[in-house]
Amino acid sequence: MKDWLKKMRKGYGKKLVSIHAWNAWVVVILTVTGLMLIGGFWRETLGIGRVWLKWMHIGVGLVMLLPVVYYFILAGKHWKQLRNKPWQKVNTIIVLFLLIGWLLSGIVLWQFKLAGPRWSNTALLIHDLLTWVGLPYIIYHSITRTRWLKDTSRRSIHMNEPRAQNQGTETSVTPSEGYDSHTRATPAAASAVQADQLLHDKQSQPKAPHSMKTDKVEKPQPVYTRRAFIRSAVGIGLAVTLGPTFVSWVGKNLKFDNSIDSMLENDPNRMVPLPQPLSASSPPMGGGAEGHFRVYTVTPIPSFSNANWSFRVDGLVERAQVWNWEQFVKLARTVQVSDFHCVTGWSVYKNTWEGIPLRHFLEEAGVKPGARSIKFYSGDGVYTDAITLEQARMDDIMIAVMHDGKPIPADLGGPVRLVIPQMYAYKSVKWLNRIEVIDSEHIGYWEERGYDKDAWLSGASQRFPNINGS
């Protein structure tokens, strides 16, 4: 084992540089793919390519394990080198913490069905937090410690450069001479060489022999160096560009101005009259939702009013029906409490939904023989999805008009949305305005782009009609 470690650590300086470069590319790829995965524009533009991009993101994330493990093999020797460099040690610990945190939380999100909603929700929060805090740090670290900044010939501040003369021959001794290449290497989690290290190496150089005459030439040192300017510029740039996004993320995750009330205040929907809650949903029968919704759409959020909204049930039915808003809001409603799980890993627990069970619409319309599926249409004009006729008869599938005793805002899919608690949320079509009974299978928007046709939760207790036992 010792021989193997010795062999692996041989020439470890160059290996650490390679690991640093490897991790830099990994972080760049993960950053680009991650931002594209959550961006609304890319969700629509990429189509099925988004699924391939997701698997690329997962694959590259798993590849990150290799340089981290390799670094730990070299860490013993590297830590000896850093024994007098506390700030480099701190930097090493920070970046290792970020990389390992991303890796572990990413694995949980990758295996979200095995991990379960609560673990996935926690992992997503950690993954996001590490991204918003760690990504600016790593970008700053990478840009301000590029090779050209470490090149002594490009510095604005130079150490005293001795000129040695020996037997009429003039020799220039620069700070980089006698500088072990190992001390310039940076690992996946190591910082670049600091200026005090350069000074230490210079001071440790052997003194010139008595036969050599040394004259010191002082070079002027500017008040504000190019290196300091670039570091400050990068820091300010990151603060300006990523700061507002980070503040917005913190606000949403800590429920700063992210309540249903705040969404309703800015709700573009103008539906009159507003639905009035039943006693079971005001106060909420479930005690109020726990968690927060993340707003994902494939189109800009639509808005509705009495003039442009209607709801219809048609297709293979005996009695096709159409309601305007005034008629629809008078339909008898029920209340249920359920959890809401997104396939990307987040959840909102104990939601109190108020609406009309789907099976009531089907019973009133009368389903014709030969019907196989129920197709749902979104008011955005793009999104559709479907479930089988057997699945549609489950008791807990609801056409919801209220959440926790309040109208559903447009951000959350209002004025009317589908709720299927036993399935992941991409089945719960937002801005629902049409139900069609069809005689074939329909592949929904995200199923066309690689998602499972049956979006059952891993912990679903029942996958059959009448899950309440009625």
N, C-alpha and C positions, 0 to 999 in steps of 0.2 A: 504493500500500500504506500509506504514512504517513497519507494522508487517511482511509483506511478505518479504521485503528487509532485515529486521533484521534476519528473519529465514534463508534466503538464504546466508547471510554473516556470519552466525554462524560457527565457526571453519574454517574461510576463509583461514587460513594459509595452511592447508592441501589441501583445494580446489585449491589454487593457484599452489601448487606443482603438483597436478593432471592435471591441465590445461597445465602446462608447459610440462609435459610428453606427454600428448595427442597431443599437437601441434608439439612436436619433432617427433613423429611417422608420423604425417600427412605430415610434410615437407620431411621426408625421403622417404615416398611412392611417393609423388609428384615429388621429384627429380629423383628417379629411373625411374618411368614411363615416365616422361617428356624427359629424355635423351634417353630412348629407342624409343620413338615416333619419334624423329628427326634423330636418327642414321640410316645411310644407311644399315648397316649390319642387324639391327633388322627389318627394313622395308621389307626386302626380307625374312628373316628367319621366322618371326611371321606369315606371311600370314594373314588370316582372324583374327588371334589372335590380330593383331594390332588394329583392330576396337574395340574389347573387351577391350583392354588396354586403348584405347582412352576414352571409357566410364567410365572405372575405374578411370582414371585420372580426368575426369570431376566430377564424384561422390565424390571422396575423396576431391577434391577442394571445393565442396559445403559443405561437412561436416566441413571444416575448419571454416565455419561461426558460428558453435555452440560454440566452446570454445572462440571465439572472443566476441560474444554477452555475454557469461557467465562472461567473464572477466570484461566487462563494468558494470555488476551488482555489482561486487566486487571492482571496481576501486576506489570508493570514500574512502573506508577504507584504501586501499592500498596506495593511494596518500598521505593520512595523515601520514602514516608510512614513506614515502619517502621525507617528507618535508625538511629534512636536508641532503638529499643524491642526489645532482644534477646530478651526473653521472648516477645513476640508473634511474633517471627520463628521461634523454636523451636516454638511452638504451631502456626504455619502449616505448618512442615515436617512435624511429627508427623501432623497431620490429613490433609495431602496424601498422605503415605506410607500411611496407613491406607486412604484412599479408592482410591488407585491399586493397592495390594496386593489389596484386596477385588475390584476390577474385574478385574485380570489373572488371579488365581487362580479367580475365578468363571467367566471365559471358558473356561479350561482344563477346569473341571468340566462346563460346559455342553457342550463339544465333547470329552467324555471318550473317545468312540470313536475320534476322530482323534488325540487326544493319546496314547493308550495307557495301560496300567495304571500304569506307574511315574510318569509325569508327573502323572496324575490323583491318585495317592496322595500325592505331594509337594504338589500344589495343595490338596488337602483339608486336609492338616496345616497349611499356611500359612493357609488360609482360616479354620480353626478358631482358630488361634493369634491371628490378628489380631482375630477376634471376641471372644475372651475377654479379651484385653488392651485392644483398642481400644474396644469397646462401653462398658465402664464409664467410660473416659476421656471419650468423646463425651457420654454421658449427664450425667456430672458437669459437663463444660464447658457443656453446653446449659442445665442447670437453674440453675447458679450465675451465669449471665450473661444472664438474661432481662432484658427491657426495664425491668421495674419495679425491678430491682436497680440498673440503670444510671441511673435517674431520680434526679437530685440531690435532689429534694424528698422522696424516700423514704429517703435515707441516714440512718443514725444518726450518722455523722460528717460534719460540714459544714466546709468551709474557712471561713476568716475572710471575712465578708461586709461589704465596705465600704459605707458609706452616704454618698452624695455629695449636697451641697447646693449649689445654684446659683440665686442670685436668689430665694431663698425657696422654691424647689421641691426637694423631697426625692425622690431617685431611688435605687431599690434595684438594685445591680449583683450579679447571681448568677454563679456560676462558669460557667454555661452560655452567658452572653452573650459574643458574639464567638467562639463555639465553632463552628468550621467543621463542617458536617454530614458532610463527608467523613471527618473523623477519628473519627466515631462508628460508621462502617460496619464490618461484619465480613464477610469473605469466607467461602467454604466451608471454608477452612482457617485463618481468622484468629480470634484470641481477642477477647473483649470489651475495651472500653476499661479500662485500668488506672487506679488512683487517681493514680499519678504523672503520667499524661498530663493528668488534670484539673488537677493542681497546675501543671504546665508551661504549660497554656493560660491559667490564671489569671494566672500571673506574666508572661506575654507580652502581657497586655492593656495598652493605652496608659495612661500615668499620667494622673490627673485634672488638668485645667488648674489654674493657680495661683488662678483665681477660685473654684475649687471647694474646699470644706472636707471632708476625709475623716476620718471617725471609724471605727475598727475595733471591731467588737463580737465578743468572743470567746464562742464557744458551747462548752459542756462536751463533752468527748469521752469516751464510755463506754469502759471497759476492754475489753469484749467486744461487738462490734457485732452487729447483726442479720444483716448480710451474712456476717460470719465464722461466726456460729452456723449459718446455713443451709448454707454451704459445708462446715462440719465435719459437720453432720447428714447431708447428702447423701453425703459421702465414707464415713462410718461405715455408713450404710444399704447402700451398694453393696458395701462390704467384707463385710458380714454376709450379704447375699442372694446375691451372685455369687461370693464367695470360696470357699465349700466346693465349688461346682460347678466352678470353675476348678481347684482342687486335685485334684478327682477326674479332670478331663480330663487334667491334667499326669501324674497317676499312671498312667492308662491308656496314654497315648501314650509315656511313658518306661518302661513295663513295671514300674511299682511295684505289686507285689502283683496282677499281672494274668496270671500264668502259669496253665497248665492245672492245675498242682498246687493253686494257691490256689482255683481254681474247683471242683476236686474236693473240697477240704476242706469247702466249703459247699454241695456238690451235694445237691439235694433228692431225687434219684433213689436208690432203695434196691434195686439189682439184685444178686441172689446166684445163682450165683457171678459174680465179675468176670471178664471175658474176659482171657485170658493172651496176651501179645504173642508173635508169631513172631519169630525171630531177626533178620529183615530190618527190623523196626520197633522194635527195642530193642537197641542205640541206633537212632534213626531213620535209615532208609536215605538220606533226603534231607538229613541233617545237622541237622534241627530247623527248625521253621517260622521264617520271617523276617517280622516284622510282628506286628500284633495284630488280633484280631477285634473288631468293634463289634457289640454285641448289639442287633439290631432284631427286634421281634416285633409281631404284630397282636393278640395276646392276652397275658394274664399267662403267664409261663413255667410250663408244667405240670410235674408230678412223677409218677414212675412207680415201681412196685415189681413184684415177681413176681406179686402178686395182681391187678393191674389192667392188665398189659401182655400183649399178644399180637401176632403178626405173621401176616398172611394174604396169599395171592395167589389171586384169584378173578376172576370175569367170564367172558369168552369163552376158557376154558381147558378142556383135557381133564381135568385133575386139580387141582381146587382144593385148596389146602393151608393149614394153620394150624399155627403153632408157638407154644409158650409160651417163656419166657425160657431155661429150662434146656435145651430142645431147640435153640433158635436159636443159643445161644452155642457149641454143639458143631459147627455147620456149618463146612465147610472154607473157609478164608479165604485171600486173596491180599493182596499189598502193592503200593502204587503211590505215586509222588511226583507232585504236581501243584500248580499255583498256584490260588489262590482269589480271584476278583474280584467285588466288589459293584458294582452298577450306580450306586451313589451316589458311587463314585470311589475307594474304598479297596481294598487288596489285601493278602493274606498269601501269601508265596512259600514254595516248597519244603515243602509239607505232606506228611507221610508218613501216608497213609490205609491202614487195614487193614479188609477186609470182603469181601463176596461180590459179584462182578460181577452186574449186573442180568440180563444175558443168560442166566446160569446158572439163575436163577429161572424165566425164561420157557421155557427148554429143558425143565426138569423138569416144569413145569406143562403144557406142550404148548399152543401157541396155536392156536385154532380158525380156520378160514377166515372171512373177513369182518372180522377184527379190524383196526382202524385206528390206535388210540391206546392209550397206557399212562397211566393216571391214578394219581396218587399222593395219598395222604391223610396229613395230619398228625394226630398224637395230640392236638393242641389242639382238635380238633373243628371248626375253621373253615377252615384253610388247605388248599388243594388246588392241584395243577398237573398238567400233562400234556406228553408228547412223542409224536411219531409212532412207529409200530412200527419204521420204518426207523432212526430216531435211537436207539431203545432198544437196538439191536443193536451199538452202538459198544462197543468193548472197555473204554474207560476209565470208563464209568458204573458206580458202585459203591454198594452198600448198606453204609455204613461203620459199624463198631462201635468203632474205635480211631483216635486221632489222635496221631501221634508216640509210639507205644508205650504210650499211656494210654487208659483208657476216655473216651468223649466225655461231658463234663458237660452238664447240662441247658441251661446258658447257650448252648452251641454246638450244641444240637439233639439231644443224646443221650437215651437210650442208643443209638438208631439213627437215622442220617440219610442222606439221599440226597446223592451227590456227582456233579455233572456238570461236569468241569473245562473243557469247551469252551464252556460257556454261563455267563452271569452268574448270580450266586448265588441270585436269587429262584426259579430253577428247582430248586435243591438243597433239597428240602423237609426241614425239621427235624422231629424227633420222628416219623419215618416209621413207620407201623404197618400200612399196607395198600397193596397194588398191585392195581389192577383193569384188566383188559384190556377195552376197549370198542370198539364198532363205529362210533363217531362222533368228531367233534372235541370236545375239552373246553377251555373257556377258563378259565385258572387265575385265582387270586385277584387277582394284580396285573395280569394281562392284562385282566381286567374293568375295571380302574381305569386303563387307558391304556398299560400296558407292552407291549413287543413280544411277539408270540406266540412267535416264534423268538428266543431270547435269545443268539444266537451272539456270541462275542467277536469284536471287530474283527480281532484277530490270529489267529483260529483257523486252524490249518494244514489241517484236514480237516473236512468236514461230511458224512461218509459213514460207513457201518458199518466196523468193523475198522480203526480208525485206526492201530493198531500194525502193520498189515500182515499179521496172522495170518489 
